[in-house]
Amino acid sequence: MPHTGDLQLAADVSDLLDRLSPEHRAVLVLRDVEGLDERTVSELLQISTGTVKSRLHRARKSFRKAWQG
């Protein structure tokens, strides 16, 4: 996540997160922003760790694509 002083970057990241599906946004935020491990994310969202991993992979790919394009 951007430093608190970079408001434009924070707005850009927030905009991209809003474009993700709720399922992808949830795993991305919990794993990469909040720093939770995959097992904890799986328990919180009541999905398997395999599902967490696949959603996280797709979410990161979508985020990168949107960021670059």
C-alpha positions as CSV (number, residue, x, y, z in Angstrom):
1,M,0.0,0.0,0.0
2,P,1.2,3.5,-0.7
3,H,2.5,5.7,2.0
4,T,-0.1,7.9,3.7
5,G,1.3,11.1,2.2
6,D,0.7,10.0,-1.4
7,L,-3.0,10.7,-1.8
8,Q,-3.1,10.3,-5.5
9,L,-1.4,6.9,-5.4
10,A,-3.8,5.8,-2.6
11,A,-6.8,6.9,-4.7
12,D,-5.5,5.0,-7.7
13,V,-5.0,1.8,-5.7
14,S,-8.4,2.2,-4.1
15,D,-10.0,2.7,-7.6
16,L,-8.3,-0.5,-8.9
17,L,-9.4,-2.5,-5.8
18,D,-13.0,-1.3,-6.4
19,R,-12.9,-2.7,-9.9
20,L,-12.1,-6.2,-8.7
21,S,-15.0,-8.6,-8.0
22,P,-15.9,-8.7,-4.3
23,E,-14.4,-12.2,-4.0
24,H,-11.1,-11.2,-5.5
25,R,-10.9,-7.9,-3.6
26,A,-11.6,-9.7,-0.3
27,V,-8.7,-12.2,-0.7
28,L,-6.3,-9.6,-2.0
29,V,-7.0,-7.1,0.8
30,L,-6.9,-9.8,3.5
31,R,-3.7,-11.4,2.2
32,D,-1.7,-8.5,0.8
33,V,-2.9,-5.5,2.7
34,E,-3.8,-7.0,6.1
35,G,-1.0,-9.6,5.9
36,L,-3.1,-12.6,7.0
37,D,-2.0,-16.0,6.0
38,E,-3.9,-18.1,3.5
39,R,-5.4,-20.4,6.3
40,T,-6.8,-17.4,8.2
41,V,-8.2,-15.9,5.0
42,S,-9.8,-19.2,4.2
43,E,-11.4,-19.4,7.7
44,L,-12.6,-15.9,7.6
45,L,-14.2,-16.2,4.1
46,Q,-15.3,-19.8,4.8
47,I,-13.6,-21.1,1.6
48,S,-10.9,-23.7,1.1
49,T,-7.2,-22.6,1.1
50,G,-7.1,-23.8,-2.6
51,T,-9.9,-21.4,-3.4
52,V,-8.0,-18.6,-1.6
53,K,-4.9,-19.4,-3.6
54,S,-6.7,-19.4,-7.0
55,R,-8.6,-16.3,-6.2
56,L,-5.5,-14.5,-5.0
57,H,-3.6,-15.5,-8.2
58,R,-6.5,-14.1,-10.4
59,A,-6.9,-11.0,-8.2
60,R,-3.2,-10.1,-8.4
61,K,-3.2,-10.8,-12.2
62,S,-6.2,-8.5,-12.7
63,F,-4.8,-5.8,-10.5
64,R,-1.4,-5.8,-12.3
65,K,-3.2,-5.7,-15.7
66,A,-5.3,-2.8,-14.7
67,W,-2.3,-1.0,-13.1
68,Q,-0.3,-1.3,-16.3
69,G,-3.1,-0.5,-18.7
